[in-house]
Amino acid sequence: METNRADIPLKRIERTDLLGLAKFAEFELEESQIDYFLDELNRQRRALLKLLEARELMEKEGWDQIMSHGIPYSASNRPPLREDIIEPFANGSHILEHAPLTDLVDDTGKGSYFLVPPPP
């Protein structure tokens, strides 16, 4: 399959592609939904390809540097990077009380991290 610089497939999204994605996501689609989603996905794919073509043209013409930032920052006038300061959320246990799955269970019956099940 041919792709472009952003690895967006150039081919149209087919019914088998959509059904495979729906199966992976465990969606049940009715026939009318399949046609609707195929049209929507292909419309969005075409819009992305147009944006990518415009971006590539801008890079080719040298316009990308003009629009990348409003103020040119060189090494002499660049603001210093801010220090990363880790500040734990004060009420994290309250959020975890509502988690469907957490890591190792502590005295409260919940862990300290959300667990995300692997994809099927």
N, CA, C and O atoms as a Tinker XYZ file with bonds, in Angstrom:
   480  protein
     1  N      0.840000   -1.177000    0.000000    73     2
     2  CA     0.000000    0.000000    0.000000    64     1     3
     3  C      0.884000    1.240000    0.000000    63     2     4     5
     4  O      1.818000    1.338000    0.797000    81     3
     5  N      0.603000    2.162000   -0.866000    73     3     6
     6  CA     1.370000    3.394000   -0.963000    64     5     7
     7  C      0.925000    4.360000    0.132000    63     6     8     9
     8  O     -0.267000    4.488000    0.413000    81     7
     9  N      1.893000    5.038000    0.746000    73     7    10
    10  CA     1.576000    6.034000    1.765000    64     9    11
    11  C      2.316000    7.317000    1.440000    63    10    12    13
    12  O      3.219000    7.340000    0.603000    81    11
    13  N      1.912000    8.398000    2.125000    73    11    14
    14  CA     2.604000    9.663000    1.954000    64    13    15
    15  C      3.458000    9.948000    3.186000    63    14    16    17
    16  O      3.615000    9.076000    4.040000    81    15
    17  N      4.011000   11.159000    3.288000    73    15    18
    18  CA     4.956000   11.465000    4.365000    64    17    19
    19  C      4.362000   11.268000    5.751000    63    18    20    21
    20  O      5.081000   10.861000    6.664000    81    19
    21  N      3.103000   11.536000    5.935000    73    19    22
    22  CA     2.498000   11.411000    7.259000    64    21    23
    23  C      1.940000   10.016000    7.492000    63    22    24    25
    24  O      1.233000    9.789000    8.473000    81    23
    25  N      2.251000    9.078000    6.603000    73    23    26
    26  CA     1.786000    7.698000    6.699000    64    25    27
    27  C      0.259000    7.591000    6.708000    63    26    28    29
    28  O     -0.300000    6.706000    7.356000    81    27
    29  N     -0.402000    8.482000    5.998000    73    27    30
    30  CA    -1.848000    8.376000    5.815000    64    29    31
    31  C     -2.067000    7.541000    4.561000    63    30    32    33
    32  O     -1.614000    7.915000    3.479000    81    31
    33  N     -2.759000    6.411000    4.698000    73    31    34
    34  CA    -2.976000    5.577000    3.512000    64    33    35
    35  C     -3.668000    6.363000    2.410000    63    34    36    37
    36  O     -4.633000    7.084000    2.663000    81    35
    37  N     -3.174000    6.222000    1.197000    73    35    38
    38  CA    -3.766000    6.938000    0.075000    64    37    39
    39  C     -5.009000    6.234000   -0.447000    63    38    40    41
    40  O     -5.813000    6.830000   -1.163000    81    39
    41  N     -5.164000    4.966000   -0.089000    73    39    42
    42  CA    -6.329000    4.238000   -0.597000    64    41    43
    43  C     -7.574000    4.564000    0.235000    63    42    44    45
    44  O     -7.499000    4.974000    1.393000    81    43
    45  N     -8.687000    4.365000   -0.399000    73    43    46
    46  CA    -9.977000    4.581000    0.263000    64    45    47
    47  C    -10.146000    3.558000    1.379000    63    46    48    49
    48  O     -9.704000    2.416000    1.252000    81    47
    49  N    -10.785000    3.967000    2.473000    73    47    50
    50  CA   -11.085000    3.037000    3.568000    64    49    51
    51  C    -12.240000    2.154000    3.110000    63    50    52    53
    52  O    -13.316000    2.646000    2.769000    81    51
    53  N    -12.008000    0.872000    3.107000    73    51    54
    54  CA   -12.991000   -0.084000    2.587000    64    53    55
    55  C    -13.829000   -0.664000    3.714000    63    54    56    57
    56  O    -13.519000   -0.502000    4.895000    81    55
    57  N    -14.885000   -1.336000    3.323000    73    55    58
    58  CA   -15.806000   -1.961000    4.281000    64    57    59
    59  C    -15.073000   -2.952000    5.191000    63    58    60    61
    60  O    -15.319000   -2.987000    6.397000    81    59
    61  N    -14.174000   -3.756000    4.614000    73    59    62
    62  CA   -13.446000   -4.746000    5.421000    64    61    63
    63  C    -12.548000   -4.054000    6.455000    63    62    64    65
    64  O    -12.375000   -4.560000    7.564000    81    63
    65  N    -11.969000   -2.884000    6.087000    73    63    66
    66  CA   -11.153000   -2.122000    7.042000    64    65    67
    67  C    -12.007000   -1.670000    8.226000    63    66    68    69
    68  O    -11.607000   -1.814000    9.382000    81    67
    69  N    -13.186000   -1.123000    7.928000    73    67    70
    70  CA   -14.075000   -0.632000    8.983000    64    69    71
    71  C    -14.565000   -1.778000    9.867000    63    70    72    73
    72  O    -14.602000   -1.643000   11.090000    81    71
    73  N    -14.939000   -2.904000    9.258000    73    71    74
    74  CA   -15.441000   -4.034000   10.040000    64    73    75
    75  C    -14.341000   -4.608000   10.935000    63    74    76    77
    76  O    -14.615000   -5.027000   12.059000    81    75
    77  N    -13.105000   -4.629000   10.446000    73    75    78
    78  CA   -11.986000   -5.093000   11.278000    64    77    79
    79  C    -11.755000   -4.169000   12.456000    63    78    80    81
    80  O    -11.512000   -4.633000   13.570000    81    79
    81  N    -11.827000   -2.862000   12.226000    73    79    82
    82  CA   -11.676000   -1.892000   13.301000    64    81    83
    83  C    -12.819000   -2.015000   14.307000    63    82    84    85
    84  O    -12.591000   -1.972000   15.516000    81    83
    85  N    -14.039000   -2.168000   13.814000    73    83    86
    86  CA   -15.197000   -2.309000   14.698000    64    85    87
    87  C    -15.074000   -3.573000   15.553000    63    86    88    89
    88  O    -15.429000   -3.560000   16.732000    81    87
    89  N    -14.581000   -4.647000   14.972000    73    87    90
    90  CA   -14.397000   -5.888000   15.728000    64    89    91
    91  C    -13.350000   -5.693000   16.823000    63    90    92    93
    92  O    -13.536000   -6.137000   17.957000    81    91
    93  N    -12.240000   -5.019000   16.472000    73    91    94
    94  CA   -11.185000   -4.757000   17.452000    64    93    95
    95  C    -11.717000   -3.904000   18.599000    63    94    96    97
    96  O    -11.377000   -4.143000   19.758000    81    95
    97  N    -12.557000   -2.902000   18.284000    73    95    98
    98  CA   -13.106000   -2.006000   19.302000    64    97    99
    99  C    -14.343000   -2.587000   19.974000    63    98   100   101
   100  O    -14.922000   -1.962000   20.863000    81    99
   101  N    -14.745000   -3.778000   19.552000    73    99   102
   102  CA   -15.926000   -4.458000   20.086000    64   101   103
   103  C    -17.194000   -3.630000   19.890000    63   102   104   105
   104  O    -18.034000   -3.541000   20.785000    81   103
   105  N    -17.323000   -3.015000   18.685000    73   103   106
   106  CA   -18.535000   -2.288000   18.314000    64   105   107
   107  C    -19.424000   -3.207000   17.504000    63   106   108   109
   108  O    -18.944000   -4.019000   16.713000    81   107
   109  N    -20.703000   -3.075000   17.705000    73   107   110
   110  CA   -21.666000   -3.768000   16.863000    64   109   111
   111  C    -22.325000   -2.717000   15.985000    63   110   112   113
   112  O    -23.005000   -1.822000   16.487000    81   111
   113  N    -22.125000   -2.821000   14.674000    73   111   114
   114  CA   -22.647000   -1.824000   13.752000    64   113   115
   115  C    -23.774000   -2.408000   12.920000    63   114   116   117
   116  O    -23.694000   -3.538000   12.438000    81   115
   117  N    -24.827000   -1.616000   12.762000    73   115   118
   118  CA   -25.906000   -1.993000   11.859000    64   117   119
   119  C    -25.501000   -1.610000   10.443000    63   118   120   121
   120  O    -24.580000   -0.818000   10.247000    81   119
   121  N    -26.188000   -2.170000    9.464000    73   119   122
   122  CA   -25.839000   -1.933000    8.061000    64   121   123
   123  C    -25.848000   -0.443000    7.709000    63   122   124   125
   124  O    -24.952000    0.026000    7.007000    81   123
   125  N    -26.841000    0.300000    8.184000    73   123   126
   126  CA   -26.908000    1.734000    7.880000    64   125   127
   127  C    -25.743000    2.494000    8.527000    63   126   128   129
   128  O    -25.260000    3.483000    7.976000    81   127
   129  N    -25.304000    2.032000    9.683000    73   127   130
   130  CA   -24.179000    2.682000   10.356000    64   129   131
   131  C    -22.876000    2.430000    9.613000    63   130   132   133
   132  O    -22.002000    3.295000    9.563000    81   131
   133  N    -22.753000    1.238000    9.035000    73   131   134
   134  CA   -21.535000    0.914000    8.294000    64   133   135
   135  C    -21.370000    1.882000    7.129000    63   134   136   137
   136  O    -20.294000    2.446000    6.933000    81   135
   137  N    -22.437000    2.075000    6.358000    73   135   138
   138  CA   -22.371000    2.992000    5.217000    64   137   139
   139  C    -22.072000    4.416000    5.677000    63   138   140   141
   140  O    -21.271000    5.115000    5.055000    81   139
   141  N    -22.712000    4.847000    6.762000    73   139   142
   142  CA   -22.496000    6.196000    7.289000    64   141   143
   143  C    -21.041000    6.381000    7.721000    63   142   144   145
   144  O    -20.404000    7.363000    7.343000    81   143
   145  N    -20.515000    5.446000    8.508000    73   143   146
   146  CA   -19.148000    5.576000    9.000000    64   145   147
   147  C    -18.121000    5.497000    7.867000    63   146   148   149
   148  O    -17.106000    6.194000    7.907000    81   147
   149  N    -18.371000    4.662000    6.866000    73   147   150
   150  CA   -17.466000    4.607000    5.715000    64   149   151
   151  C    -17.396000    5.958000    5.017000    63   150   152   153
   152  O    -16.312000    6.442000    4.691000    81   151
   153  N    -18.560000    6.564000    4.791000    73   151   154
   154  CA   -18.584000    7.884000    4.152000    64   153   155
   155  C    -17.858000    8.919000    5.003000    63   154   156   157
   156  O    -17.062000    9.701000    4.482000    81   155
   157  N    -18.124000    8.931000    6.303000    73   155   158
   158  CA   -17.503000    9.912000    7.198000    64   157   159
   159  C    -15.992000    9.730000    7.280000    63   158   160   161
   160  O    -15.245000   10.703000    7.177000    81   159
   161  N    -15.541000    8.505000    7.461000    73   159   162
   162  CA   -14.100000    8.257000    7.569000    64   161   163
   163  C    -13.369000    8.640000    6.287000    63   162   164   165
   164  O    -12.284000    9.218000    6.338000    81   163
   165  N    -13.954000    8.323000    5.153000    73   163   166
   166  CA   -13.308000    8.679000    3.891000    64   165   167
   167  C    -13.343000   10.180000    3.642000    63   166   168   169
   168  O    -12.417000   10.726000    3.043000    81   167
   169  N    -14.382000   10.849000    4.087000    73   167   170
   170  CA   -14.446000   12.308000    3.978000    64   169   171
   171  C    -13.351000   12.938000    4.849000    63   170   172   173
   172  O    -12.667000   13.863000    4.412000    81   171
   173  N    -13.186000   12.445000    6.063000    73   171   174
   174  CA   -12.144000   12.967000    6.948000    64   173   175
   175  C    -10.753000   12.647000    6.410000    63   174   176   177
   176  O     -9.848000   13.474000    6.522000    81   175
   177  N    -10.568000   11.471000    5.834000    73   175   178
   178  CA    -9.294000   11.098000    5.249000    64   177   179
   179  C     -8.930000   12.042000    4.113000    63   178   180   181
   180  O     -7.782000   12.475000    4.009000    81   179
   181  N     -9.909000   12.366000    3.252000    73   179   182
   182  CA    -9.648000   13.304000    2.154000    64   181   183
   183  C     -9.273000   14.686000    2.688000    63   182   184   185
   184  O     -8.384000   15.337000    2.140000    81   183
   185  N     -9.941000   15.139000    3.753000    73   183   186
   186  CA    -9.623000   16.441000    4.338000    64   185   187
   187  C     -8.197000   16.442000    4.905000    63   186   188   189
   188  O     -7.468000   17.421000    4.746000    81   187
   189  N     -7.802000   15.351000    5.562000    73   187   190
   190  CA    -6.437000   15.259000    6.088000    64   189   191
   191  C     -5.403000   15.281000    4.961000    63   190   192   193
   192  O     -4.356000   15.916000    5.083000    81   191
   193  N     -5.700000   14.593000    3.882000    73   191   194
   194  CA    -4.772000   14.587000    2.751000    64   193   195
   195  C     -4.616000   15.990000    2.156000    63   194   196   197
   196  O     -3.514000   16.374000    1.765000    81   195
   197  N     -5.704000   16.753000    2.083000    73   195   198
   198  CA    -5.623000   18.127000    1.583000    64   197   199
   199  C     -4.773000   18.989000    2.505000    63   198   200   201
   200  O     -3.962000   19.789000    2.039000    81   199
   201  N     -4.955000   18.829000    3.804000    73   199   202
   202  CA    -4.136000   19.585000    4.755000    64   201   203
   203  C     -2.666000   19.209000    4.630000    63   202   204   205
   204  O     -1.792000   20.073000    4.688000    81   203
   205  N     -2.400000   17.937000    4.460000    73   203   206
   206  CA    -1.026000   17.481000    4.311000    64   205   207
   207  C     -0.402000   18.048000    3.043000    63   206   208   209
   208  O      0.755000   18.468000    3.057000    81   207
   209  N     -1.149000   18.063000    1.955000    73   207   210
   210  CA    -0.636000   18.640000    0.714000    64   209   211
   211  C     -0.315000   20.120000    0.896000    63   210   212   213
   212  O      0.710000   20.596000    0.410000    81   211
   213  N     -1.183000   20.847000    1.592000    73   211   214
   214  CA    -0.942000   22.275000    1.838000    64   213   215
   215  C      0.305000   22.458000    2.693000    63   214   216   217
   216  O      1.107000   23.357000    2.440000    81   215
   217  N      0.468000   21.618000    3.695000    73   215   218
   218  CA     1.641000   21.707000    4.568000    64   217   219
   219  C      2.923000   21.430000    3.786000    63   218   220   221
   220  O      3.919000   22.135000    3.948000    81   219
   221  N      2.897000   20.412000    2.946000    73   219   222
   222  CA     4.072000   20.087000    2.149000    64   221   223
   223  C      4.418000   21.223000    1.190000    63   222   224   225
   224  O      5.594000   21.514000    0.975000    81   223
   225  N      3.405000   21.864000    0.614000    73   223   226
   226  CA     3.646000   23.001000   -0.259000    64   225   227
   227  C      4.269000   24.156000    0.521000    63   226   228   229
   228  O      5.187000   24.816000    0.035000    81   227
   229  N      3.768000   24.396000    1.731000    73   227   230
   230  CA     4.322000   25.466000    2.563000    64   229   231
   231  C      5.785000   25.188000    2.894000    63   230   232   233
   232  O      6.614000   26.096000    2.855000    81   231
   233  N      6.103000   23.939000    3.219000    73   231   234
   234  CA     7.494000   23.588000    3.523000    64   233   235
   235  C      8.373000   23.771000    2.288000    63   234   236   237
   236  O      9.498000   24.260000    2.387000    81   235
   237  N      7.858000   23.379000    1.131000    73   235   238
   238  CA     8.618000   23.498000   -0.112000    64   237   239
   239  C      8.899000   24.960000   -0.445000    63   238   240   241
   240  O      9.980000   25.293000   -0.931000    81   239
   241  N      7.933000   25.825000   -0.184000    73   239   242
   242  CA     8.076000   27.249000   -0.482000    64   241   243
   243  C      8.795000   28.017000    0.629000    63   242   244   245
   244  O      9.109000   29.196000    0.470000    81   243
   245  N      9.056000   27.339000    1.766000    73   243   246
   246  CA     9.744000   28.002000    2.864000    64   245   247
   247  C      8.824000   28.790000    3.778000    63   246   248   249
   248  O      9.297000   29.603000    4.573000    81   247
   249  N      7.524000   28.569000    3.685000    73   247   250
   250  CA     6.571000   29.314000    4.516000    64   249   251
   251  C      6.416000   28.720000    5.897000    63   250   252   253
   252  O      5.904000   29.390000    6.794000    81   251
   253  N      6.834000   27.500000    6.099000    73   251   254
   254  CA     6.604000   26.852000    7.390000    64   253   255
   255  C      7.350000   27.554000    8.518000    63   254   256   257
   256  O      6.849000   27.591000    9.641000    81   255
   257  N      8.523000   28.109000    8.260000    73   255   258
   258  CA     9.258000   28.802000    9.314000    64   257   259
   259  C      8.577000   30.109000    9.696000    63   258   260   261
   260  O      8.616000   30.514000   10.858000    81   259
   261  N      7.964000   30.758000    8.742000    73   259   262
   262  CA     7.278000   32.017000    9.022000    64   261   263
   263  C      6.115000   31.786000    9.980000    63   262   264   265
   264  O      5.873000   32.601000   10.869000    81   263
   265  N      5.400000   30.690000    9.806000    73   263   266
   266  CA     4.181000   30.454000   10.578000    64   265   267
   267  C      4.408000   29.591000   11.806000    63   266   268   269
   268  O      3.467000   29.355000   12.565000    81   267
   269  N      5.632000   29.109000   12.027000    73   267   270
   270  CA     5.838000   28.197000   13.142000    64   269   271
   271  C      5.767000   28.903000   14.484000    63   270   272   273
   272  O      5.410000   28.286000   15.488000    81   271
   273  N      6.102000   30.193000   14.517000    73   271   274
   274  CA     6.041000   30.934000   15.773000    64   273   275
   275  C      5.984000   32.419000   15.454000    63   274   276   277
   276  O      6.607000   32.866000   14.492000    81   275
   277  N      5.256000   33.182000   16.235000    73   275   278
   278  CA     5.109000   34.612000   15.993000    64   277   279
   279  C      6.359000   35.405000   16.289000    63   278   280   281
   280  O      6.586000   36.446000   15.672000    81   279
   281  N      7.173000   34.944000   17.212000    73   279   282
   282  CA     8.381000   35.660000   17.603000    64   281   283
   283  C      9.579000   34.751000   17.352000    63   282   284   285
   284  O      9.619000   33.636000   17.872000    81   283
   285  N     10.557000   35.204000   16.564000    73   283   286
   286  CA    11.733000   34.355000   16.354000    64   285   287
   287  C     12.601000   34.332000   17.607000    63   286   288   289
   288  O     13.045000   35.378000   18.080000    81   287
   289  N     12.840000   33.143000   18.140000    73   287   290
   290  CA    13.684000   32.998000   19.322000    64   289   291
   291  C     15.024000   32.413000   18.905000    63   290   292   293
   292  O     15.094000   31.322000   18.340000    81   291
   293  N     16.067000   33.143000   19.188000    73   291   294
   294  CA    17.408000   32.619000   18.971000    64   293   295
   295  C     17.978000   32.245000   20.331000    63   294   296   297
   296  O     17.319000   32.422000   21.356000    81   295
   297  N     19.186000   31.736000   20.341000    73   295   298
   298  CA    19.805000   31.338000   21.616000    64   297   299
   299  C     19.978000   32.538000   22.543000    63   298   300   301
   300  O     19.969000   32.375000   23.763000    81   299
   301  N     20.134000   33.738000   21.989000    73   299   302
   302  CA    20.378000   34.914000   22.837000    64   301   303
   303  C     19.119000   35.482000   23.473000    63   302   304   305
   304  O     19.199000   36.075000   24.549000    81   303
   305  N     17.963000   35.321000   22.847000    73   303   306
   306  CA    16.745000   35.898000   23.437000    64   305   307
   307  C     15.706000   34.851000   23.831000    63   306   308   309
   308  O     14.555000   35.196000   24.097000    81   307
   309  N     16.091000   33.596000   23.870000    73   307   310
   310  CA    15.178000   32.519000   24.250000    64   309   311
   311  C     14.974000   32.529000   25.765000    63   310   312   313
   312  O     15.954000   32.581000   26.508000    81   311
   313  N     13.730000   32.480000   26.241000    73   311   314
   314  CA    13.516000   32.418000   27.685000    64   313   315
   315  C     14.034000   31.096000   28.242000    63   314   316   317
   316  O     14.027000   30.088000   27.536000    81   315
   317  N     14.483000   31.083000   29.491000    73   315   318
   318  CA    14.997000   29.832000   30.055000    64   317   319
   319  C     13.869000   28.822000   30.258000    63   318   320   321
   320  O     12.715000   29.198000   30.467000    81   319
   321  N     14.216000   27.546000   30.196000    73   319   322
   322  CA    13.235000   26.499000   30.466000    64   321   323
   323  C     12.861000   26.536000   31.939000    63   322   324   325
   324  O     13.709000   26.757000   32.803000    81   323
   325  N     11.602000   26.320000   32.207000    73   323   326
   326  CA    11.195000   26.294000   33.609000    64   325   327
   327  C     11.533000   24.933000   34.206000    63   326   328   329
   328  O     11.584000   23.927000   33.499000    81   327
   329  N     11.759000   24.914000   35.495000    73   327   330
   330  CA    12.081000   23.678000   36.185000    64   329   331
   331  C     10.812000   22.853000   36.369000    63   330   332   333
   332  O      9.763000   23.387000   36.728000    81   331
   333  N     10.914000   21.553000   36.122000    73   331   334
   334  CA     9.779000   20.672000   36.367000    64   333   335
   335  C      9.670000   20.410000   37.861000    63   334   336   337
   336  O     10.610000   19.927000   38.491000    81   335
   337  N      8.517000   20.734000   38.413000    73   335   338
   338  CA     8.281000   20.513000   39.839000    64   337   339
   339  C      7.120000   19.544000   39.962000    63   338   340   341
   340  O      6.016000   19.826000   39.496000    81   339
   341  N      7.365000   18.410000   40.584000    73   339   342
   342  CA     6.322000   17.403000   40.750000    64   341   343
   343  C      5.542000   17.730000   42.014000    63   342   344   345
   344  O      6.098000   17.788000   43.111000    81   343
   345  N      4.245000   17.941000   41.837000    73   343   346
   346  CA     3.369000   18.212000   42.963000    64   345   347
   347  C      2.220000   17.210000   42.918000    63   346   348   349
   348  O      1.293000   17.383000   42.127000    81   347
   349  N      2.256000   16.180000   43.736000    73   347   350
   350  CA     1.182000   15.181000   43.717000    64   349   351
   351  C     -0.174000   15.819000   44.046000    63   350   352   353
   352  O     -0.274000   16.733000   44.864000    81   351
   353  N     -1.202000   15.305000   43.383000    73   351   354
   354  CA    -2.550000   15.794000   43.646000    64   353   355
   355  C     -2.945000   15.406000   45.062000    63   354   356   357
   356  O     -2.774000   14.257000   45.470000    81   355
   357  N     -3.468000   16.359000   45.802000    73   355   358
   358  CA    -3.756000   16.147000   47.224000    64   357   359
   359  C     -4.856000   15.119000   47.470000    63   358   360   361
   360  O     -4.865000   14.458000   48.508000    81   359
   361  N     -5.776000   14.982000   46.531000    73   359   362
   362  CA    -6.927000   14.119000   46.773000    64   361   363
   363  C     -6.988000   12.979000   45.765000    63   362   364   365
   364  O     -8.072000   12.625000   45.300000    81   363
   365  N     -5.838000   12.397000   45.421000    73   363   366
   366  CA    -5.798000   11.326000   44.432000    64   365   367
   367  C     -6.565000   10.085000   44.840000    63   366   368   369
   368  O     -7.127000    9.395000   43.990000    81   367
   369  N     -6.595000    9.793000   46.136000    73   367   370
   370  CA    -7.314000    8.595000   46.590000    64   369   371
   371  C     -8.808000    8.720000   46.314000    63   370   372   373
   372  O     -9.473000    7.716000   46.062000    81   371
   373  N     -9.340000    9.933000   46.358000    73   371   374
   374  CA   -10.760000   10.134000   46.065000    64   373   375
   375  C    -11.064000    9.776000   44.611000    63   374   376   377
   376  O    -12.103000    9.184000   44.318000    81   375
   377  N    -10.167000   10.132000   43.711000    73   375   378
   378  CA   -10.358000    9.809000   42.297000    64   377   379
   379  C    -10.278000    8.301000   42.099000    63   378   380   381
   380  O    -11.083000    7.727000   41.365000    81   379
   381  N     -9.318000    7.661000   42.746000    73   379   382
   382  CA    -9.138000    6.220000   42.579000    64   381   383
   383  C    -10.289000    5.402000   43.166000    63   382   384   385
   384  O    -10.473000    4.242000   42.796000    81   383
   385  N    -11.062000    5.993000   44.077000    73   383   386
   386  CA   -12.227000    5.281000   44.619000    64   385   387
   387  C    -13.225000    4.930000   43.525000    63   386   388   389
   388  O    -13.996000    3.981000   43.667000    81   387
   389  N    -13.213000    5.683000   42.443000    73   387   390
   390  CA   -14.164000    5.468000   41.354000    64   389   391
   391  C    -13.571000    4.658000   40.199000    63   390   392   393
   392  O    -14.239000    4.433000   39.190000    81   391
   393  N    -12.326000    4.223000   40.347000    73   391   394
   394  CA   -11.673000    3.463000   39.282000    64   393   395
   395  C    -12.219000    2.038000   39.242000    63   394   396   397
   396  O    -12.392000    1.413000   40.289000    81   395
   397  N    -12.491000    1.518000   38.044000    73   395   398
   398  CA   -12.971000    0.131000   37.966000    64   397   399
   399  C    -11.890000   -0.869000   38.363000    63   398   400   401
   400  O    -12.188000   -1.889000   38.985000    81   399
   401  N    -10.625000   -0.582000   38.005000    73   399   402
   402  CA    -9.508000   -1.461000   38.364000    64   401   403
   403  C     -8.335000   -0.599000   38.811000    63   402   404   405
   404  O     -8.055000    0.449000   38.229000    81   403
   405  N     -7.651000   -1.065000   39.862000    73   403   406
   406  CA    -6.433000   -0.388000   40.296000    64   405   407
   407  C     -5.349000   -1.431000   40.510000    63   406   408   409
   408  O     -5.586000   -2.632000   40.377000    81   407
   409  N     -4.150000   -0.951000   40.846000    73   407   410
   410  CA    -3.037000   -1.879000   41.069000    64   409   411
   411  C     -3.190000   -2.551000   42.425000    63   410   412   413
   412  O     -4.316000   -2.779000   42.868000    81   411
   413  N     -2.115000   -2.865000   43.081000    73   411   414
   414  CA    -2.144000   -3.577000   44.355000    64   413   415
   415  C     -3.085000   -2.906000   45.358000    63   414   416   417
   416  O     -3.112000   -1.680000   45.468000    81   415
   417  N     -3.831000   -3.692000   46.064000    73   415   418
   418  CA    -4.831000   -3.170000   46.990000    64   417   419
   419  C     -4.160000   -2.798000   48.314000    63   418   420   421
   420  O     -3.349000   -3.550000   48.853000    81   419
   421  N     -4.520000   -1.618000   48.821000    73   419   422
   422  CA    -3.992000   -1.196000   50.119000    64   421   423
   423  C     -5.089000   -1.338000   51.180000    63   422   424   425
   424  O     -6.087000   -2.017000   50.939000    81   423
   425  N     -4.923000   -0.713000   52.342000    73   423   426
   426  CA    -5.891000   -0.838000   53.450000    64   425   427
   427  C     -7.280000   -0.343000   53.079000    63   426   428   429
   428  O     -8.272000   -0.815000   53.635000    81   427
   429  N     -7.367000    0.607000   52.142000    73   427   430
   430  CA    -8.671000    1.162000   51.766000    64   429   431
   431  C     -9.401000    0.287000   50.762000    63   430   432   433
   432  O    -10.562000    0.546000   50.446000    81   431
   433  N     -8.740000   -0.740000   50.258000    73   431   434
   434  CA    -9.377000   -1.602000   49.262000    64   433   435
   435  C     -9.097000   -1.164000   47.844000    63   434   436   437
   436  O     -9.559000   -1.796000   46.894000    81   435
   437  N     -8.347000   -0.091000   47.691000    73   435   438
   438  CA    -7.990000    0.396000   46.360000    64   437   439
   439  C     -6.484000    0.569000   46.278000    63   438   440   441
   440  O     -5.804000    0.673000   47.299000    81   439
   441  N     -5.971000    0.598000   45.065000    73   439   442
   442  CA    -4.541000    0.784000   44.867000    64   441   443
   443  C     -4.210000    2.231000   44.622000    63   442   444   445
   444  O     -5.003000    3.120000   44.933000    81   443
   445  N     -3.031000    2.472000   44.061000    73   443   446
   446  CA    -2.617000    3.841000   43.842000    64   445   447
   447  C     -2.512000    4.216000   42.349000    63   446   448   449
   448  O     -2.144000    5.345000   42.024000    81   447
   449  N     -2.830000    3.286000   41.451000    73   447   450
   450  CA    -2.784000    3.558000   40.016000    64   449   451
   451  C     -3.977000    2.912000   39.332000    63   450   452   453
   452  O     -4.441000    1.848000   39.741000    81   451
   453  N     -4.480000    3.584000   38.261000    73   451   454
   454  CA    -5.498000    2.980000   37.426000    64   453   455
   455  C     -4.884000    1.818000   36.656000    63   454   456   457
   456  O     -3.736000    1.907000   36.220000    81   455
   457  N     -5.618000    0.748000   36.486000    73   455   458
   458  CA    -5.207000   -0.341000   35.614000    64   457   459
   459  C     -6.069000   -0.307000   34.365000    63   458   460   461
   460  O     -7.291000   -0.182000   34.444000    81   459
   461  N     -5.434000   -0.415000   33.232000    73   459   462
   462  CA    -6.145000   -0.427000   31.963000    64   461   463
   463  C     -5.993000   -1.835000   31.389000    63   462   464   465
   464  O     -4.872000   -2.301000   31.183000    81   463
   465  N     -7.107000   -2.512000   31.131000    73   463   466
   466  CA    -6.999000   -3.881000   30.602000    64   465   467
   467  C     -6.398000   -3.858000   29.204000    63   466   468   469
   468  O     -6.581000   -2.890000   28.467000    81   467
   469  N     -5.679000   -4.924000   28.831000    73   467   470
   470  CA    -5.100000   -4.973000   27.480000    64   469   471
   471  C     -6.214000   -5.100000   26.442000    63   470   472   473
   472  O     -7.301000   -5.583000   26.758000    81   471
   473  N     -5.952000   -4.671000   25.216000    73   471   474
   474  CA    -6.961000   -4.813000   24.172000    64   473   475
   475  C     -7.216000   -6.286000   23.891000    63   474   476   477
   476  O     -6.331000   -7.123000   24.072000    81   475
   477  N     -8.422000   -6.598000   23.451000    73   475   478
   478  CA    -8.747000   -8.003000   23.178000    64   477   479
   479  C     -7.956000   -8.564000   22.027000    63   478   480
   480  O     -8.119000   -9.733000   21.677000    81   479
